[in-house]
């Protein structure tokens, strides 16, 4: 709880009690699942070195496929169905993102040509100026934001 009380507010997450305690809940469930994995693997493999290697491998693999480093749409069928959906970190990450961004509203300045975000972007050079992406970002939460990839139109 001390970790959460310090790191949550320093990270500038949503300043509400509901969002804070939801975050604490997800951190607790993540730690519970991680410690359960450690107990399971150390009971199956009583060697410290083997257990440590397997736990590090599992956590590294799950961190790679949980959706933060590699978007789920990029994963092939094997990694998506074998590792992505079985990953406890995936559900914690997704729900922490919902907790943080579901009630946030980001607005852009309006100019004659439409929406103009405050920071420069490389999106027009990658996808063209009338790709419609900036309109979707300005629509706010709850609307799907298309994620076109260069070379795959």
N, C-alpha and C positions, 0 to 999 in steps of 0.2 A: 504494500500500500504506500510505503514511503517513496519507492521508485516511481509509482504512478503519480503521486501528488507532486513530485518535482518535475518529472519529464513531460507529463501531459501539458502542464501550463507553460513550460519553457518552449514547447514545440508549437505553440500558438494554435492548438486545436480549438474546437468549438467551446466557447466559455459558458457552458451550461452544465448543471449538475447531472442531468439525464445523460448527456453525451459522455461526461467523465466517468460515471459509474458503468455505463455500457462498455466503455473502453477497458475499465478495470475488469469487468466480467470476461471480456475476450482475452485479455492478457492472462487471467487466471485459467481459463479453459485451455489456452495454448500451452501454458506451463504444465497443466495436468496431463494433457495428451503427450507432451514431450517426455515427462517423467514416467508415464505409463509405458511408453516405448522403451525407455531405458530399463525398466523393471522386467518387461517381457523379454527383451533380447539378452539381458544378463542372466535371466533364469534359464534360457535355452542354451546359451553359450557362456559357461562360467569363467572362461578365460578373459581377463581384463582387456588384453590387447585385441582379441577378436571382437569382443563386444564394442569396444571403442571404435574400431574400424568400421563395423557394420552400422553403428549409430551415426557416425560422421558421414558415411556414404549415403544413408537414407535421408538424413537432414539436408545434405548438399544436393541430392537429386530432387528432393521435394522443394527446396528453395528455387531450383532452376525451373520447375514446371508449375509453380503455384499461381503464375499470372503476373508477377511483378517484373521479373527479368525477361521472360519470354511470354508474349500474349498467347492465350489459349488457342486463338485462331491460326497461329503459326505452327503449333505442335502437330506432328503427324498422328495418325489414328492410334498407333501403338502407345506412344507416350501420353496421349490425351486420355485414353480409356484405362490404361494399366496404372499410370502414376498420378495423373492430374486429378481425377475424381476421387482417388483414395487418399489424397493428401490433406491431412488435418490443417496444415498451414494455409492451404488455399481458402478454406472456409473462414478461418480467422482473418486473413488478409482481406477477403471480399467484404466481410461484415464490418471490419474496421473502416474500410473505404465508404461503405454505406453510412456508417455512423458519422463519419466526418463530413461527407459531401452531400448527403440527402437533403439537408436543410439550408445549404449554402446557396447564395445567388451571386453570380458574377456578372457584372454588366460591363459593356464596352461603350466607348464614346460613339455617338452617331455623327457621321459626316455625310456629305452629299452622295458619296458612292455607296453608302450602307454602313456597316459596322466597322469601326476602326479600333483595334485593341491597342492598349497602351504600349506594349512591347513589340519590337519588330519580329517578324516571323519568316521562316523559309518556306512556308506552305504555298504561297502563290508561285514561287519558282518551281516547286515540285509538281503541283497539281493544276496550275493555271489560275488565273484570277477569278474566273466565274465557276469554280468547282462547287460552290455552295457550302463549303466547309465552315467559313466564318459565320454564316447565318445560323448554322446548327449550334455552334459554340455559344453564340449570343442568346439562343433560345432559353438557356438555363437548364437546371437539373430536371431529370425525368424524361428528357428527350434523348433518343439515341444519337450518338455522334458517329458519323461514318469514319472509318479508318482505312481509306484506300492506301494501298502500298504501291510505290513506284514500280513501273514495269508490269503490273498485274491489273490491267484495266479491263 
